[in-house]
Amino acid sequence: MAQAVRERGFRSQLGNILNSDGKPHPVENAWVAAAVVVGLVAFVAGFFPGLHLLASWAGLLGILAAAWGQMISATTAERFLLIISLGAAAVGFYLGMANGGLFGGILG
């Protein structure tokens, strides 16, 4: 009867959504979570010109994290979230680059 007792909570539901094949993927899910968080930070920071350093660096990290996550992803749900976060990170990166770039104001 061990299968009758299940953890019910947000984390359990999110794991069920990302692990649609029924197998746990903790490493892949960690990359998805990291890419979503960094992509969201880059996207939001990109709309504030004074945060161009944060937007450009977070965008670059988000692009790389989402790209690596795509390489190791196991399910379609993981790939879906990775592509959304890749787009958000790219927008933040481009806006950060347009407002001063990765080293704007530091080198000159």
TATA-V754652 format. One record per helix or strand. SS is the DSSP state (H for helix, E for strand). FROM is the first residue (numbers start at 0). LEN is the number of residues. If there is no record, write none. Layout:
BEGIN
ss | from | len
SS | FROM | LEN
SS | FROM | LEN
END
This chain:
BEGIN
ss | from | len
H | 1 | 3
H | 9 | 9
H | 25 | 20
H | 48 | 24
H | 75 | 23
END
